[in-house]
């Protein structure tokens, strides 16, 4: 009889809890708008927020996306197991065992069209606010996304944008 070591056991998606993704754009250091995506868990996994945090971290590191590490540039890493599809006003991020999408606004679409990529911040910290469907205030969102704890607990990824062509 053989056993699988814990570090190679598959990660049940339910361990992640509910994952959410939000889009925004803002001026970057070069003076042009940057399209951003924030992905995180709501911390509502069956075993609680700590289990959800651990599951997200495992999923990211298993995919070769360092948490709290350097920026991963998908342009320089064609084998990156994460992709971004922009179609019909939606941003769709696909990773092993995960597909997440969110509606994006016109400013975000313009920014991603100009740059050809988006900056994904996938944090292991659970979202502190309301549950899905609730409106998120600018101040609440800004506080979470710019907090040192959020940034240090995140994988930072530049994802080239793909689209469907007719």
C-alpha positions as CSV (number, residue, x, y, z in Angstrom):
1,X,0.0,0.0,0.0
2,X,1.2,3.5,-0.8
3,X,0.1,6.9,0.4
4,X,0.3,10.3,-1.2
5,X,2.4,12.8,0.8
6,X,0.2,15.7,2.0
7,X,2.0,18.3,-0.2
8,X,0.9,16.5,-3.3
9,X,-2.7,15.7,-2.4
10,X,-5.3,17.4,-4.6
11,X,-6.9,20.5,-3.1
12,X,-10.7,20.3,-2.9
13,X,-12.2,23.4,-4.3
14,X,-14.6,23.6,-1.4
15,X,-11.6,24.3,0.9
16,X,-11.3,27.7,-0.8
17,X,-14.7,28.9,0.2
18,X,-16.4,31.4,-2.1
19,X,-13.9,33.2,-4.4
20,X,-14.6,36.7,-5.6
21,X,-13.0,38.8,-8.2
22,X,-13.3,42.6,-8.7
23,X,-12.0,44.9,-11.4
24,X,-10.8,48.5,-11.3
25,X,-8.5,50.7,-13.2
26,X,-6.2,53.5,-11.9
27,X,-3.3,55.7,-13.0
28,X,0.0,53.9,-12.8
29,X,3.5,55.3,-12.5
30,X,3.8,55.8,-16.3
31,X,0.7,58.1,-16.2
32,X,-1.6,55.7,-18.1
33,X,-4.4,53.7,-16.6
34,X,-3.7,50.2,-15.4
35,X,-6.4,47.5,-15.4
36,X,-6.3,45.7,-12.1
37,X,-8.1,42.5,-10.9
38,X,-8.4,41.5,-7.2
39,X,-9.2,37.9,-6.4
40,X,-9.8,36.6,-2.9
41,X,-11.8,34.3,-0.8
42,X,-14.7,35.3,1.4
43,X,-13.3,33.1,4.1
44,X,-16.4,31.0,4.2
45,X,-14.9,27.6,3.8
46,X,-16.4,24.8,5.9
47,X,-13.4,24.9,8.2
48,X,-13.3,28.7,8.5
49,X,-11.3,31.6,7.3
50,X,-7.9,30.1,8.3
51,X,-8.6,27.0,6.2
52,X,-9.7,29.2,3.2
53,X,-6.5,31.3,3.5
54,X,-4.3,28.1,3.6
55,X,-6.2,26.6,0.6
56,X,-5.7,29.8,-1.5
57,X,-2.0,29.9,-0.6
58,X,-1.6,26.2,-1.5
59,X,-3.4,26.7,-4.8
60,X,-1.3,29.7,-5.8
61,X,2.1,28.1,-4.8
62,X,1.1,24.8,-6.5
63,X,0.6,26.9,-9.6
64,X,4.1,28.4,-9.3
65,X,2.7,31.8,-8.2
66,X,4.7,33.0,-5.2
67,X,2.7,34.6,-2.4
68,X,4.4,37.8,-1.1
69,X,7.1,37.3,-3.7
70,X,8.2,39.0,-6.9
71,X,5.9,40.0,-9.7
72,X,5.2,37.2,-12.1
73,X,5.1,38.5,-15.7
74,X,3.0,36.2,-17.9
75,X,4.7,37.8,-21.0
76,X,8.0,36.3,-19.9
77,X,6.6,33.0,-18.7
78,X,4.5,31.4,-21.5
79,X,4.0,28.3,-19.5
80,X,2.2,30.3,-16.7
81,X,-0.8,28.2,-15.6
82,X,-3.0,31.3,-15.4
83,X,-4.7,33.1,-18.2
84,X,-7.0,36.1,-18.8
85,X,-9.8,36.2,-21.4
86,X,-11.6,39.5,-22.0
87,X,-15.0,39.0,-23.7
88,X,-18.4,40.6,-23.7
89,X,-17.6,43.0,-20.9
90,X,-16.2,40.2,-18.7
91,X,-12.7,39.4,-17.4
92,X,-12.3,35.6,-17.0
93,X,-9.2,34.3,-15.1
94,X,-8.5,30.6,-15.5
95,X,-6.0,28.7,-13.3
96,X,-5.8,25.0,-12.4
97,X,-9.0,24.0,-10.6
98,X,-10.3,27.5,-10.9
99,X,-12.2,29.8,-13.2
100,X,-13.4,33.2,-12.0
101,X,-15.0,36.0,-13.8
102,X,-16.3,39.5,-13.2
103,X,-18.0,42.3,-15.1
104,X,-15.6,45.1,-16.1
105,X,-16.3,48.7,-16.9
106,X,-15.5,50.8,-20.0
107,X,-12.4,52.4,-18.4
108,X,-11.0,49.0,-17.5
109,X,-11.7,47.7,-21.0
110,X,-10.0,50.7,-22.5
111,X,-7.0,50.3,-20.2
112,X,-6.6,46.6,-21.0
113,X,-7.0,47.3,-24.7
114,X,-4.2,49.9,-24.6
115,X,-1.8,47.8,-22.4
116,X,-2.7,44.3,-23.6
117,X,-2.6,42.9,-20.1
118,X,-4.0,43.3,-16.6
119,X,-2.4,43.2,-13.2
120,X,-3.9,40.4,-11.0
121,X,-3.6,40.7,-7.2
122,X,-4.7,37.3,-5.8
123,X,-4.5,37.6,-2.1
124,X,-4.8,34.9,0.5
125,X,-6.5,37.2,2.9
126,X,-10.3,36.9,3.1
127,X,-12.4,39.8,2.0
128,X,-13.5,41.6,5.2
129,X,-16.7,43.1,3.9
130,X,-20.2,42.0,2.8
131,X,-21.0,38.8,1.0
132,X,-21.5,38.4,-2.8
133,X,-23.9,40.8,-4.4
134,X,-23.3,43.6,-1.9
135,X,-22.1,46.9,-3.1
136,X,-18.6,47.7,-2.1
137,X,-17.8,51.2,-1.2
138,X,-14.7,52.9,-2.7
139,X,-13.2,53.6,0.7
140,X,-13.7,50.1,2.0
141,X,-12.3,48.6,-1.2
142,X,-9.3,51.0,-1.3
143,X,-8.4,50.2,2.3
144,X,-8.3,46.5,1.7
145,X,-6.5,46.5,-1.7
146,X,-3.8,48.9,-0.6
147,X,-3.2,47.5,2.9
148,X,0.4,46.1,3.4
149,X,-1.1,42.9,4.9
150,X,-3.2,42.4,1.7
151,X,-0.2,43.1,-0.6
152,X,2.2,40.9,1.3
153,X,-0.3,38.0,1.4
154,X,-0.8,38.1,-2.4
155,X,0.6,36.7,-5.6
156,X,1.2,39.6,-8.1
157,X,0.7,38.6,-11.7
158,X,0.8,40.4,-15.0
159,X,-1.7,38.4,-17.2
160,X,-1.6,39.0,-21.0
161,X,-5.2,39.6,-22.2
162,X,-6.7,37.3,-24.8
163,X,-10.0,37.9,-26.6
164,X,-12.2,36.0,-29.0
165,X,-11.6,37.0,-32.5
166,X,-14.2,36.7,-35.2
